[in-house]
Amino acid sequence: MVQSPLPNNEDGAFRCPICRKPVPSIDEPFFPFCCQKCKLIDLGNWVDGKYMLTRPLDPTDELDEPPSP
């Protein structure tokens, strides 16, 4: 089961991670993006190497709370 992402701003609205426009609902066809264009821009960023994972994921990355120091 996929968890619903939390709203990403203080007014409780979801925002597109590319253009920051409000996304009305998680039921939108391109969620979390506002449109196909933003979704493709994000994909292009991954392909171009603008995004990368800095380390392998481990099971503790799935915790709701960060591990205590």
PDBQT receptor file of N, H, CA, C and O in Angstrom, charges set to zero:
ATOM      1  N   MET A   1       0.845  -1.189   0.000  1.00  0.00    +0.000 N 
ATOM      2  CA  MET A   1       0.000   0.000   0.000  1.00  0.00    +0.000 C 
ATOM      3  C   MET A   1       0.886   1.247   0.000  1.00  0.00    +0.000 C 
ATOM      4  O   MET A   1       1.830   1.335   0.785  1.00  0.00    +0.000 OA
ATOM      5  N   VAL A   2       0.590   2.200  -0.868  1.00  0.00    +0.000 N 
ATOM      6  H   VAL A   2      -0.177   2.128  -1.506  1.00  0.00    +0.000 HD
ATOM      7  CA  VAL A   2       1.365   3.427  -0.971  1.00  0.00    +0.000 C 
ATOM      8  C   VAL A   2       0.772   4.464  -0.023  1.00  0.00    +0.000 C 
ATOM      9  O   VAL A   2      -0.439   4.689  -0.003  1.00  0.00    +0.000 OA
ATOM     10  N   GLN A   3       1.643   5.087   0.759  1.00  0.00    +0.000 N 
ATOM     11  H   GLN A   3       2.626   4.905   0.743  1.00  0.00    +0.000 HD
ATOM     12  CA  GLN A   3       1.170   6.130   1.662  1.00  0.00    +0.000 C 
ATOM     13  C   GLN A   3       0.918   7.410   0.883  1.00  0.00    +0.000 C 
ATOM     14  O   GLN A   3       1.622   7.710  -0.081  1.00  0.00    +0.000 OA
ATOM     15  N   SER A   4      -0.081   8.155   1.304  1.00  0.00    +0.000 N 
ATOM     16  H   SER A   4      -0.653   7.911   2.088  1.00  0.00    +0.000 HD
ATOM     17  CA  SER A   4      -0.334   9.460   0.698  1.00  0.00    +0.000 C 
ATOM     18  C   SER A   4       0.714  10.438   1.179  1.00  0.00    +0.000 C 
ATOM     19  O   SER A   4       0.991  10.496   2.377  1.00  0.00    +0.000 OA
ATOM     20  N   PRO A   5       1.305  11.208   0.284  1.00  0.00    +0.000 N 
ATOM     21  CA  PRO A   5       2.268  12.204   0.721  1.00  0.00    +0.000 C 
ATOM     22  C   PRO A   5       1.570  13.313   1.502  1.00  0.00    +0.000 C 
ATOM     23  O   PRO A   5       0.383  13.575   1.308  1.00  0.00    +0.000 OA
ATOM     24  N   LEU A   6       2.301  13.940   2.361  1.00  0.00    +0.000 N 
ATOM     25  H   LEU A   6       3.266  13.727   2.519  1.00  0.00    +0.000 HD
ATOM     26  CA  LEU A   6       1.751  15.037   3.149  1.00  0.00    +0.000 C 
ATOM     27  C   LEU A   6       1.760  16.325   2.336  1.00  0.00    +0.000 C 
ATOM     28  O   LEU A   6       2.581  16.473   1.430  1.00  0.00    +0.000 OA
ATOM     29  N   PRO A   7       0.866  17.254   2.642  1.00  0.00    +0.000 N 
ATOM     30  CA  PRO A   7       0.924  18.558   1.972  1.00  0.00    +0.000 C 
ATOM     31  C   PRO A   7       2.303  19.170   2.180  1.00  0.00    +0.000 C 
ATOM     32  O   PRO A   7       2.904  18.999   3.240  1.00  0.00    +0.000 OA
ATOM     33  N   ASN A   8       2.803  19.875   1.186  1.00  0.00    +0.000 N 
ATOM     34  H   ASN A   8       2.314  20.014   0.324  1.00  0.00    +0.000 HD
ATOM     35  CA  ASN A   8       4.166  20.383   1.290  1.00  0.00    +0.000 C 
ATOM     36  C   ASN A   8       4.240  21.898   1.440  1.00  0.00    +0.000 C 
ATOM     37  O   ASN A   8       5.202  22.528   1.000  1.00  0.00    +0.000 OA
ATOM     38  N   ASN A   9       3.230  22.470   2.056  1.00  0.00    +0.000 N 
ATOM     39  H   ASN A   9       2.448  21.959   2.413  1.00  0.00    +0.000 HD
ATOM     40  CA  ASN A   9       3.364  23.866   2.465  1.00  0.00    +0.000 C 
ATOM     41  C   ASN A   9       2.418  24.151   3.612  1.00  0.00    +0.000 C 
ATOM     42  O   ASN A   9       1.571  23.324   3.951  1.00  0.00    +0.000 OA
ATOM     43  N   GLU A  10       2.562  25.313   4.202  1.00  0.00    +0.000 N 
ATOM     44  H   GLU A  10       3.250  25.984   3.927  1.00  0.00    +0.000 HD
ATOM     45  CA  GLU A  10       1.833  25.621   5.426  1.00  0.00    +0.000 C 
ATOM     46  C   GLU A  10       0.328  25.800   5.245  1.00  0.00    +0.000 C 
ATOM     47  O   GLU A  10      -0.409  25.694   6.225  1.00  0.00    +0.000 OA
ATOM     48  N   ASP A  11      -0.154  26.065   4.042  1.00  0.00    +0.000 N 
ATOM     49  H   ASP A  11       0.444  26.152   3.246  1.00  0.00    +0.000 HD
ATOM     50  CA  ASP A  11      -1.599  26.219   3.860  1.00  0.00    +0.000 C 
ATOM     51  C   ASP A  11      -2.292  24.879   3.599  1.00  0.00    +0.000 C 
ATOM     52  O   ASP A  11      -3.500  24.845   3.363  1.00  0.00    +0.000 OA
ATOM     53  N   GLY A  12      -1.547  23.788   3.640  1.00  0.00    +0.000 N 
ATOM     54  H   GLY A  12      -0.566  23.815   3.831  1.00  0.00    +0.000 HD
ATOM     55  CA  GLY A  12      -2.130  22.470   3.482  1.00  0.00    +0.000 C 
ATOM     56  C   GLY A  12      -2.307  22.032   2.038  1.00  0.00    +0.000 C 
ATOM     57  O   GLY A  12      -2.850  20.956   1.790  1.00  0.00    +0.000 OA
ATOM     58  N   ALA A  13      -1.865  22.836   1.082  1.00  0.00    +0.000 N 
ATOM     59  H   ALA A  13      -1.424  23.711   1.284  1.00  0.00    +0.000 HD
ATOM     60  CA  ALA A  13      -2.001  22.488  -0.331  1.00  0.00    +0.000 C 
ATOM     61  C   ALA A  13      -0.780  21.697  -0.792  1.00  0.00    +0.000 C 
ATOM     62  O   ALA A  13       0.327  21.882  -0.288  1.00  0.00    +0.000 OA
ATOM     63  N   PHE A  14      -1.004  20.825  -1.749  1.00  0.00    +0.000 N 
ATOM     64  H   PHE A  14      -1.904  20.674  -2.159  1.00  0.00    +0.000 HD
ATOM     65  CA  PHE A  14       0.111  20.163  -2.396  1.00  0.00    +0.000 C 
ATOM     66  C   PHE A  14       0.644  21.108  -3.460  1.00  0.00    +0.000 C 
ATOM     67  O   PHE A  14      -0.129  21.803  -4.118  1.00  0.00    +0.000 OA
ATOM     68  N   ARG A  15       1.943  21.137  -3.631  1.00  0.00    +0.000 N 
ATOM     69  H   ARG A  15       2.572  20.572  -3.096  1.00  0.00    +0.000 HD
ATOM     70  CA  ARG A  15       2.568  21.994  -4.637  1.00  0.00    +0.000 C 
ATOM     71  C   ARG A  15       3.397  21.143  -5.581  1.00  0.00    +0.000 C 
ATOM     72  O   ARG A  15       4.058  20.194  -5.159  1.00  0.00    +0.000 OA
ATOM     73  N   CYS A  16       3.359  21.483  -6.846  1.00  0.00    +0.000 N 
ATOM     74  H   CYS A  16       2.822  22.254  -7.189  1.00  0.00    +0.000 HD
ATOM     75  CA  CYS A  16       4.168  20.805  -7.847  1.00  0.00    +0.000 C 
ATOM     76  C   CYS A  16       5.642  21.020  -7.500  1.00  0.00    +0.000 C 
ATOM     77  O   CYS A  16       6.052  22.157  -7.267  1.00  0.00    +0.000 OA
ATOM     78  N   PRO A  17       6.447  19.955  -7.460  1.00  0.00    +0.000 N 
ATOM     79  CA  PRO A  17       7.855  20.132  -7.109  1.00  0.00    +0.000 C 
ATOM     80  C   PRO A  17       8.668  20.867  -8.172  1.00  0.00    +0.000 C 
ATOM     81  O   PRO A  17       9.787  21.298  -7.891  1.00  0.00    +0.000 OA
ATOM     82  N   ILE A  18       8.143  21.020  -9.367  1.00  0.00    +0.000 N 
ATOM     83  H   ILE A  18       7.234  20.670  -9.595  1.00  0.00    +0.000 HD
ATOM     84  CA  ILE A  18       8.870  21.713 -10.432  1.00  0.00    +0.000 C 
ATOM     85  C   ILE A  18       8.494  23.193 -10.490  1.00  0.00    +0.000 C 
ATOM     86  O   ILE A  18       9.373  24.050 -10.399  1.00  0.00    +0.000 OA
ATOM     87  N   CYS A  19       7.213  23.510 -10.640  1.00  0.00    +0.000 N 
ATOM     88  H   CYS A  19       6.499  22.814 -10.715  1.00  0.00    +0.000 HD
ATOM     89  CA  CYS A  19       6.803  24.906 -10.830  1.00  0.00    +0.000 C 
ATOM     90  C   CYS A  19       6.161  25.522  -9.588  1.00  0.00    +0.000 C 
ATOM     91  O   CYS A  19       5.925  26.729  -9.544  1.00  0.00    +0.000 OA
ATOM     92  N   ARG A  20       5.879  24.692  -8.575  1.00  0.00    +0.000 N 
ATOM     93  H   ARG A  20       6.071  23.712  -8.611  1.00  0.00    +0.000 HD
ATOM     94  CA  ARG A  20       5.297  25.135  -7.300  1.00  0.00    +0.000 C 
ATOM     95  C   ARG A  20       3.841  25.572  -7.401  1.00  0.00    +0.000 C 
ATOM     96  O   ARG A  20       3.322  26.156  -6.450  1.00  0.00    +0.000 OA
ATOM     97  N   LYS A  21       3.154  25.310  -8.528  1.00  0.00    +0.000 N 
ATOM     98  H   LYS A  21       3.576  24.835  -9.300  1.00  0.00    +0.000 HD
ATOM     99  CA  LYS A  21       1.722  25.598  -8.620  1.00  0.00    +0.000 C 
ATOM    100  C   LYS A  21       0.958  24.632  -7.718  1.00  0.00    +0.000 C 
ATOM    101  O   LYS A  21       1.401  23.501  -7.518  1.00  0.00    +0.000 OA
ATOM    102  N   PRO A  22      -0.180  25.056  -7.172  1.00  0.00    +0.000 N 
ATOM    103  CA  PRO A  22      -0.975  24.134  -6.350  1.00  0.00    +0.000 C 
ATOM    104  C   PRO A  22      -1.481  22.950  -7.169  1.00  0.00    +0.000 C 
ATOM    105  O   PRO A  22      -1.866  23.102  -8.329  1.00  0.00    +0.000 OA
ATOM    106  N   VAL A  23      -1.477  21.788  -6.561  1.00  0.00    +0.000 N 
ATOM    107  H   VAL A  23      -1.164  21.665  -5.619  1.00  0.00    +0.000 HD
ATOM    108  CA  VAL A  23      -2.050  20.582  -7.150  1.00  0.00    +0.000 C 
ATOM    109  C   VAL A  23      -3.262  20.254  -6.282  1.00  0.00    +0.000 C 
ATOM    110  O   VAL A  23      -3.102  19.923  -5.108  1.00  0.00    +0.000 OA
ATOM    111  N   PRO A  24      -4.466  20.341  -6.834  1.00  0.00    +0.000 N 
ATOM    112  CA  PRO A  24      -5.678  20.250  -6.030  1.00  0.00    +0.000 C 
ATOM    113  C   PRO A  24      -5.853  18.960  -5.235  1.00  0.00    +0.000 C 
ATOM    114  O   PRO A  24      -6.411  18.983  -4.138  1.00  0.00    +0.000 OA
ATOM    115  N   SER A  25      -5.386  17.843  -5.770  1.00  0.00    +0.000 N 
ATOM    116  H   SER A  25      -4.933  17.824  -6.661  1.00  0.00    +0.000 HD
ATOM    117  CA  SER A  25      -5.715  16.573  -5.133  1.00  0.00    +0.000 C 
ATOM    118  C   SER A  25      -4.693  15.510  -5.505  1.00  0.00    +0.000 C 
ATOM    119  O   SER A  25      -4.052  15.590  -6.553  1.00  0.00    +0.000 OA
ATOM    120  N   ILE A  26      -4.545  14.510  -4.633  1.00  0.00    +0.000 N 
ATOM    121  H   ILE A  26      -5.066  14.445  -3.782  1.00  0.00    +0.000 HD
ATOM    122  CA  ILE A  26      -3.651  13.398  -4.974  1.00  0.00    +0.000 C 
ATOM    123  C   ILE A  26      -4.263  12.512  -6.052  1.00  0.00    +0.000 C 
ATOM    124  O   ILE A  26      -3.604  11.598  -6.548  1.00  0.00    +0.000 OA
ATOM    125  N   ASP A  27      -5.509  12.770  -6.417  1.00  0.00    +0.000 N 
ATOM    126  H   ASP A  27      -6.044  13.513  -6.014  1.00  0.00    +0.000 HD
ATOM    127  CA  ASP A  27      -6.171  12.010  -7.472  1.00  0.00    +0.000 C 
ATOM    128  C   ASP A  27      -5.913  12.576  -8.865  1.00  0.00    +0.000 C 
ATOM    129  O   ASP A  27      -6.390  12.022  -9.856  1.00  0.00    +0.000 OA
ATOM    130  N   GLU A  28      -5.162  13.673  -8.950  1.00  0.00    +0.000 N 
ATOM    131  H   GLU A  28      -4.775  14.123  -8.145  1.00  0.00    +0.000 HD
ATOM    132  CA  GLU A  28      -4.844  14.264 -10.249  1.00  0.00    +0.000 C 
ATOM    133  C   GLU A  28      -3.997  13.277 -11.062  1.00  0.00    +0.000 C 
ATOM    134  O   GLU A  28      -3.198  12.544 -10.480  1.00  0.00    +0.000 OA
ATOM    135  N   PRO A  29      -4.150  13.239 -12.385  1.00  0.00    +0.000 N 
ATOM    136  CA  PRO A  29      -3.459  12.227 -13.186  1.00  0.00    +0.000 C 
ATOM    137  C   PRO A  29      -1.935  12.329 -13.167  1.00  0.00    +0.000 C 
ATOM    138  O   PRO A  29      -1.263  11.325 -13.406  1.00  0.00    +0.000 OA
ATOM    139  N   PHE A  30      -1.372  13.493 -12.895  1.00  0.00    +0.000 N 
ATOM    140  H   PHE A  30      -1.918  14.309 -12.702  1.00  0.00    +0.000 HD
ATOM    141  CA  PHE A  30       0.081  13.640 -12.912  1.00  0.00    +0.000 C 
ATOM    142  C   PHE A  30       0.676  13.853 -11.527  1.00  0.00    +0.000 C 
ATOM    143  O   PHE A  30       1.845  14.218 -11.400  1.00  0.00    +0.000 OA
ATOM    144  N   PHE A  31      -0.124  13.627 -10.491  1.00  0.00    +0.000 N 
ATOM    145  H   PHE A  31      -1.074  13.330 -10.594  1.00  0.00    +0.000 HD
ATOM    146  CA  PHE A  31       0.328  13.852  -9.115  1.00  0.00    +0.000 C 
ATOM    147  C   PHE A  31       1.659  13.158  -8.876  1.00  0.00    +0.000 C 
ATOM    148  O   PHE A  31       1.810  12.005  -9.282  1.00  0.00    +0.000 OA
ATOM    149  N   PRO A  32       2.628  13.798  -8.241  1.00  0.00    +0.000 N 
ATOM    150  CA  PRO A  32       2.568  15.050  -7.501  1.00  0.00    +0.000 C 
ATOM    151  C   PRO A  32       2.820  16.281  -8.358  1.00  0.00    +0.000 C 
ATOM    152  O   PRO A  32       2.961  17.384  -7.831  1.00  0.00    +0.000 OA
ATOM    153  N   PHE A  33       2.878  16.106  -9.661  1.00  0.00    +0.000 N 
ATOM    154  H   PHE A  33       2.763  15.209 -10.089  1.00  0.00    +0.000 HD
ATOM    155  CA  PHE A  33       3.101  17.231 -10.568  1.00  0.00    +0.000 C 
ATOM    156  C   PHE A  33       1.769  17.824 -10.998  1.00  0.00    +0.000 C 
ATOM    157  O   PHE A  33       0.733  17.166 -10.907  1.00  0.00    +0.000 OA
ATOM    158  N   CYS A  34       1.795  19.075 -11.468  1.00  0.00    +0.000 N 
ATOM    159  H   CYS A  34       2.637  19.609 -11.542  1.00  0.00    +0.000 HD
ATOM    160  CA  CYS A  34       0.552  19.730 -11.879  1.00  0.00    +0.000 C 
ATOM    161  C   CYS A  34       0.154  19.363 -13.301  1.00  0.00    +0.000 C 
ATOM    162  O   CYS A  34      -1.020  19.470 -13.656  1.00  0.00    +0.000 OA
ATOM    163  N   CYS A  35       1.111  18.929 -14.125  1.00  0.00    +0.000 N 
ATOM    164  H   CYS A  35       2.065  18.842 -13.836  1.00  0.00    +0.000 HD
ATOM    165  CA  CYS A  35       0.814  18.630 -15.521  1.00  0.00    +0.000 C 
ATOM    166  C   CYS A  35       1.878  17.695 -16.084  1.00  0.00    +0.000 C 
ATOM    167  O   CYS A  35       2.893  17.423 -15.444  1.00  0.00    +0.000 OA
ATOM    168  N   GLN A  36       1.624  17.216 -17.283  1.00  0.00    +0.000 N 
ATOM    169  H   GLN A  36       0.799  17.437 -17.803  1.00  0.00    +0.000 HD
ATOM    170  CA  GLN A  36       2.571  16.309 -17.922  1.00  0.00    +0.000 C 
ATOM    171  C   GLN A  36       3.909  16.997 -18.193  1.00  0.00    +0.000 C 
ATOM    172  O   GLN A  36       4.959  16.364 -18.084  1.00  0.00    +0.000 OA
ATOM    173  N   LYS A  37       3.882  18.276 -18.542  1.00  0.00    +0.000 N 
ATOM    174  H   LYS A  37       3.029  18.790 -18.630  1.00  0.00    +0.000 HD
ATOM    175  CA  LYS A  37       5.119  19.002 -18.818  1.00  0.00    +0.000 C 
ATOM    176  C   LYS A  37       6.050  18.968 -17.606  1.00  0.00    +0.000 C 
ATOM    177  O   LYS A  37       7.239  18.683 -17.752  1.00  0.00    +0.000 OA
ATOM    178  N   CYS A  38       5.527  19.253 -16.414  1.00  0.00    +0.000 N 
ATOM    179  H   CYS A  38       4.561  19.485 -16.295  1.00  0.00    +0.000 HD
ATOM    180  CA  CYS A  38       6.359  19.230 -15.209  1.00  0.00    +0.000 C 
ATOM    181  C   CYS A  38       6.855  17.819 -14.908  1.00  0.00    +0.000 C 
ATOM    182  O   CYS A  38       7.984  17.637 -14.451  1.00  0.00    +0.000 OA
ATOM    183  N   LYS A  39       6.012  16.826 -15.163  1.00  0.00    +0.000 N 
ATOM    184  H   LYS A  39       5.095  16.974 -15.534  1.00  0.00    +0.000 HD
ATOM    185  CA  LYS A  39       6.413  15.437 -14.947  1.00  0.00    +0.000 C 
ATOM    186  C   LYS A  39       7.588  15.086 -15.866  1.00  0.00    +0.000 C 
ATOM    187  O   LYS A  39       8.535  14.424 -15.439  1.00  0.00    +0.000 OA
ATOM    188  N   LEU A  40       7.527  15.528 -17.120  1.00  0.00    +0.000 N 
ATOM    189  H   LEU A  40       6.758  16.066 -17.467  1.00  0.00    +0.000 HD
ATOM    190  CA  LEU A  40       8.605  15.245 -18.067  1.00  0.00    +0.000 C 
ATOM    191  C   LEU A  40       9.869  16.032 -17.735  1.00  0.00    +0.000 C 
ATOM    192  O   LEU A  40      10.975  15.531 -17.940  1.00  0.00    +0.000 OA
ATOM    193  N   ILE A  41       9.727  17.249 -17.229  1.00  0.00    +0.000 N 
ATOM    194  H   ILE A  41       8.829  17.657 -17.062  1.00  0.00    +0.000 HD
ATOM    195  CA  ILE A  41      10.894  18.018 -16.794  1.00  0.00    +0.000 C 
ATOM    196  C   ILE A  41      11.606  17.270 -15.664  1.00  0.00    +0.000 C 
ATOM    197  O   ILE A  41      12.833  17.173 -15.655  1.00  0.00    +0.000 OA
ATOM    198  N   ASP A  42      10.837  16.747 -14.721  1.00  0.00    +0.000 N 
ATOM    199  H   ASP A  42       9.840  16.825 -14.729  1.00  0.00    +0.000 HD
ATOM    200  CA  ASP A  42      11.413  15.998 -13.615  1.00  0.00    +0.000 C 
ATOM    201  C   ASP A  42      12.132  14.741 -14.122  1.00  0.00    +0.000 C 
ATOM    202  O   ASP A  42      13.241  14.439 -13.684  1.00  0.00    +0.000 OA
ATOM    203  N   LEU A  43      11.500  14.018 -15.039  1.00  0.00    +0.000 N 
ATOM    204  H   LEU A  43      10.599  14.264 -15.395  1.00  0.00    +0.000 HD
ATOM    205  CA  LEU A  43      12.130  12.834 -15.615  1.00  0.00    +0.000 C 
ATOM    206  C   LEU A  43      13.443  13.210 -16.304  1.00  0.00    +0.000 C 
ATOM    207  O   LEU A  43      14.451  12.519 -16.152  1.00  0.00    +0.000 OA
ATOM    208  N   GLY A  44      13.424  14.305 -17.057  1.00  0.00    +0.000 N 
ATOM    209  H   GLY A  44      12.606  14.867 -17.180  1.00  0.00    +0.000 HD
ATOM    210  CA  GLY A  44      14.642  14.778 -17.720  1.00  0.00    +0.000 C 
ATOM    211  C   GLY A  44      15.734  15.125 -16.729  1.00  0.00    +0.000 C 
ATOM    212  O   GLY A  44      16.912  14.890 -16.999  1.00  0.00    +0.000 OA
ATOM    213  N   ASN A  45      15.362  15.682 -15.583  1.00  0.00    +0.000 N 
ATOM    214  H   ASN A  45      14.405  15.873 -15.363  1.00  0.00    +0.000 HD
ATOM    215  CA  ASN A  45      16.355  15.990 -14.552  1.00  0.00    +0.000 C 
ATOM    216  C   ASN A  45      17.025  14.721 -14.039  1.00  0.00    +0.000 C 
ATOM    217  O   ASN A  45      18.233  14.711 -13.807  1.00  0.00    +0.000 OA
ATOM    218  N   TRP A  46      16.256  13.655 -13.862  1.00  0.00    +0.000 N 
ATOM    219  H   TRP A  46      15.274  13.663 -14.050  1.00  0.00    +0.000 HD
ATOM    220  CA  TRP A  46      16.838  12.376 -13.436  1.00  0.00    +0.000 C 
ATOM    221  C   TRP A  46      17.769  11.839 -14.525  1.00  0.00    +0.000 C 
ATOM    222  O   TRP A  46      18.885  11.409 -14.233  1.00  0.00    +0.000 OA
ATOM    223  N   VAL A  47      17.313  11.865 -15.778  1.00  0.00    +0.000 N 
ATOM    224  H   VAL A  47      16.407  12.214 -16.015  1.00  0.00    +0.000 HD
ATOM    225  CA  VAL A  47      18.107  11.323 -16.881  1.00  0.00    +0.000 C 
ATOM    226  C   VAL A  47      19.407  12.109 -17.054  1.00  0.00    +0.000 C 
ATOM    227  O   VAL A  47      20.454  11.521 -17.327  1.00  0.00    +0.000 OA
ATOM    228  N   ASP A  48      19.348  13.427 -16.897  1.00  0.00    +0.000 N 
ATOM    229  H   ASP A  48      18.498  13.904 -16.675  1.00  0.00    +0.000 HD
ATOM    230  CA  ASP A  48      20.533  14.268 -17.051  1.00  0.00    +0.000 C 
ATOM    231  C   ASP A  48      21.488  14.199 -15.861  1.00  0.00    +0.000 C 
ATOM    232  O   ASP A  48      22.574  14.776 -15.904  1.00  0.00    +0.000 OA
ATOM    233  N   GLY A  49      21.088  13.495 -14.798  1.00  0.00    +0.000 N 
ATOM    234  H   GLY A  49      20.205  13.026 -14.764  1.00  0.00    +0.000 HD
ATOM    235  CA  GLY A  49      21.958  13.376 -13.627  1.00  0.00    +0.000 C 
ATOM    236  C   GLY A  49      21.877  14.549 -12.676  1.00  0.00    +0.000 C 
ATOM    237  O   GLY A  49      22.742  14.703 -11.813  1.00  0.00    +0.000 OA
ATOM    238  N   LYS A  50      20.846  15.389 -12.815  1.00  0.00    +0.000 N 
ATOM    239  H   LYS A  50      20.144  15.264 -13.516  1.00  0.00    +0.000 HD
ATOM    240  CA  LYS A  50      20.699  16.521 -11.895  1.00  0.00    +0.000 C 
ATOM    241  C   LYS A  50      20.249  16.070 -10.519  1.00  0.00    +0.000 C 
ATOM    242  O   LYS A  50      20.487  16.759  -9.528  1.00  0.00    +0.000 OA
ATOM    243  N   TYR A  51      19.601  14.920 -10.454  1.00  0.00    +0.000 N 
ATOM    244  H   TYR A  51      19.408  14.360 -11.260  1.00  0.00    +0.000 HD
ATOM    245  CA  TYR A  51      19.211  14.313  -9.187  1.00  0.00    +0.000 C 
ATOM    246  C   TYR A  51      20.035  13.043  -9.032  1.00  0.00    +0.000 C 
ATOM    247  O   TYR A  51      20.334  12.357 -10.010  1.00  0.00    +0.000 OA
ATOM    248  N   MET A  52      20.394  12.744  -7.811  1.00  0.00    +0.000 N 
ATOM    249  H   MET A  52      20.151  13.300  -7.016  1.00  0.00    +0.000 HD
ATOM    250  CA  MET A  52      21.056  11.466  -7.574  1.00  0.00    +0.000 C 
ATOM    251  C   MET A  52      20.890  11.070  -6.116  1.00  0.00    +0.000 C 
ATOM    252  O   MET A  52      20.704  11.917  -5.242  1.00  0.00    +0.000 OA
ATOM    253  N   LEU A  53      20.959   9.786  -5.873  1.00  0.00    +0.000 N 
ATOM    254  H   LEU A  53      21.110   9.098  -6.583  1.00  0.00    +0.000 HD
ATOM    255  CA  LEU A  53      20.946   9.277  -4.518  1.00  0.00    +0.000 C 
ATOM    256  C   LEU A  53      22.381   9.329  -4.015  1.00  0.00    +0.000 C 
ATOM    257  O   LEU A  53      23.303   8.880  -4.696  1.00  0.00    +0.000 OA
ATOM    258  N   THR A  54      22.562   9.874  -2.830  1.00  0.00    +0.000 N 
ATOM    259  H   THR A  54      21.813  10.239  -2.276  1.00  0.00    +0.000 HD
ATOM    260  CA  THR A  54      23.919  10.042  -2.314  1.00  0.00    +0.000 C 
ATOM    261  C   THR A  54      24.451   8.804  -1.625  1.00  0.00    +0.000 C 
ATOM    262  O   THR A  54      25.655   8.676  -1.406  1.00  0.00    +0.000 OA
ATOM    263  N   ARG A  55      23.555   7.892  -1.284  1.00  0.00    +0.000 N 
ATOM    264  H   ARG A  55      22.577   7.996  -1.463  1.00  0.00    +0.000 HD
ATOM    265  CA  ARG A  55      23.958   6.642  -0.644  1.00  0.00    +0.000 C 
ATOM    266  C   ARG A  55      22.861   5.619  -0.882  1.00  0.00    +0.000 C 
ATOM    267  O   ARG A  55      21.726   5.983  -1.191  1.00  0.00    +0.000 OA
ATOM    268  N   PRO A  56      23.189   4.353  -0.741  1.00  0.00    +0.000 N 
ATOM    269  CA  PRO A  56      22.130   3.343  -0.870  1.00  0.00    +0.000 C 
ATOM    270  C   PRO A  56      21.095   3.511   0.232  1.00  0.00    +0.000 C 
ATOM    271  O   PRO A  56      21.429   3.892   1.353  1.00  0.00    +0.000 OA
ATOM    272  N   LEU A  57      19.846   3.229  -0.087  1.00  0.00    +0.000 N 
ATOM    273  H   LEU A  57      19.575   2.919  -0.998  1.00  0.00    +0.000 HD
ATOM    274  CA  LEU A  57      18.784   3.278   0.914  1.00  0.00    +0.000 C 
ATOM    275  C   LEU A  57      18.912   2.083   1.839  1.00  0.00    +0.000 C 
ATOM    276  O   LEU A  57      19.337   1.006   1.423  1.00  0.00    +0.000 OA
ATOM    277  N   ASP A  58      18.544   2.280   3.097  1.00  0.00    +0.000 N 
ATOM    278  H   ASP A  58      18.199   3.156   3.435  1.00  0.00    +0.000 HD
ATOM    279  CA  ASP A  58      18.495   1.156   4.025  1.00  0.00    +0.000 C 
ATOM    280  C   ASP A  58      17.138   1.161   4.726  1.00  0.00    +0.000 C 
ATOM    281  O   ASP A  58      16.405   2.147   4.644  1.00  0.00    +0.000 OA
ATOM    282  N   PRO A  59      16.801   0.087   5.404  1.00  0.00    +0.000 N 
ATOM    283  CA  PRO A  59      15.455  -0.025   5.993  1.00  0.00    +0.000 C 
ATOM    284  C   PRO A  59      15.094   1.106   6.955  1.00  0.00    +0.000 C 
ATOM    285  O   PRO A  59      13.912   1.423   7.086  1.00  0.00    +0.000 OA
ATOM    286  N   THR A  60      16.051   1.719   7.624  1.00  0.00    +0.000 N 
ATOM    287  H   THR A  60      17.011   1.461   7.518  1.00  0.00    +0.000 HD
ATOM    288  CA  THR A  60      15.717   2.792   8.562  1.00  0.00    +0.000 C 
ATOM    289  C   THR A  60      15.255   4.057   7.850  1.00  0.00    +0.000 C 
ATOM    290  O   THR A  60      14.700   4.948   8.492  1.00  0.00    +0.000 OA
ATOM    291  N   ASP A  61      15.471   4.157   6.541  1.00  0.00    +0.000 N 
ATOM    292  H   ASP A  61      15.922   3.433   6.020  1.00  0.00    +0.000 HD
ATOM    293  CA  ASP A  61      15.000   5.323   5.786  1.00  0.00    +0.000 C 
ATOM    294  C   ASP A  61      13.479   5.382   5.726  1.00  0.00    +0.000 C 
ATOM    295  O   ASP A  61      12.921   6.435   5.419  1.00  0.00    +0.000 OA
ATOM    296  N   GLU A  62      12.808   4.294   6.005  1.00  0.00    +0.000 N 
ATOM    297  H   GLU A  62      13.261   3.438   6.254  1.00  0.00    +0.000 HD
ATOM    298  CA  GLU A  62      11.353   4.233   5.943  1.00  0.00    +0.000 C 
ATOM    299  C   GLU A  62      10.673   4.637   7.248  1.00  0.00    +0.000 C 
ATOM    300  O   GLU A  62       9.445   4.628   7.324  1.00  0.00    +0.000 OA
ATOM    301  N   LEU A  63      11.432   4.985   8.261  1.00  0.00    +0.000 N 
ATOM    302  H   LEU A  63      12.430   4.992   8.199  1.00  0.00    +0.000 HD
ATOM    303  CA  LEU A  63      10.857   5.344   9.551  1.00  0.00    +0.000 C 
ATOM    304  C   LEU A  63      10.124   6.664   9.463  1.00  0.00    +0.000 C 
ATOM    305  O   LEU A  63      10.517   7.552   8.706  1.00  0.00    +0.000 OA
ATOM    306  N   ASP A  64       9.039   6.796  10.249  1.00  0.00    +0.000 N 
ATOM    307  H   ASP A  64       8.720   6.075  10.864  1.00  0.00    +0.000 HD
ATOM    308  CA  ASP A  64       8.282   8.059  10.290  1.00  0.00    +0.000 C 
ATOM    309  C   ASP A  64       9.077   9.138  11.014  1.00  0.00    +0.000 C 
ATOM    310  O   ASP A  64       8.954  10.319  10.691  1.00  0.00    +0.000 OA
ATOM    311  N   GLU A  65       9.885   8.745  11.983  1.00  0.00    +0.000 N 
ATOM    312  H   GLU A  65       9.985   7.785  12.245  1.00  0.00    +0.000 HD
ATOM    313  CA  GLU A  65      10.673   9.707  12.749  1.00  0.00    +0.000 C 
ATOM    314  C   GLU A  65      12.148   9.480  12.425  1.00  0.00    +0.000 C 
ATOM    315  O   GLU A  65      12.564   8.341  12.215  1.00  0.00    +0.000 OA
ATOM    316  N   PRO A  66      12.938  10.546  12.383  1.00  0.00    +0.000 N 
ATOM    317  CA  PRO A  66      14.369  10.351  12.139  1.00  0.00    +0.000 C 
ATOM    318  C   PRO A  66      15.010   9.621  13.323  1.00  0.00    +0.000 C 
ATOM    319  O   PRO A  66      14.578   9.786  14.464  1.00  0.00    +0.000 OA
ATOM    320  N   PRO A  67      16.038   8.815  13.052  1.00  0.00    +0.000 N 
ATOM    321  CA  PRO A  67      16.694   8.118  14.155  1.00  0.00    +0.000 C 
ATOM    322  C   PRO A  67      17.330   9.116  15.108  1.00  0.00    +0.000 C 
ATOM    323  O   PRO A  67      17.841  10.153  14.686  1.00  0.00    +0.000 OA
ATOM    324  N   SER A  68      17.295   8.802  16.372  1.00  0.00    +0.000 N 
ATOM    325  H   SER A  68      16.880   7.959  16.714  1.00  0.00    +0.000 HD
ATOM    326  CA  SER A  68      17.908   9.701  17.353  1.00  0.00    +0.000 C 
ATOM    327  C   SER A  68      19.427   9.592  17.291  1.00  0.00    +0.000 C 
ATOM    328  O   SER A  68      19.965   8.511  17.050  1.00  0.00    +0.000 OA
ATOM    329  N   PRO A  69      20.122  10.712  17.508  1.00  0.00    +0.000 N 
ATOM    330  CA  PRO A  69      21.594  10.715  17.387  1.00  0.00    +0.000 C 
ATOM    331  C   PRO A  69      22.278   9.924  18.475  1.00  0.00    +0.000 C 
ATOM    332  O   PRO A  69      23.506   9.840  18.498  1.00  0.00    +0.000 OA
TER     333      PRO A  69
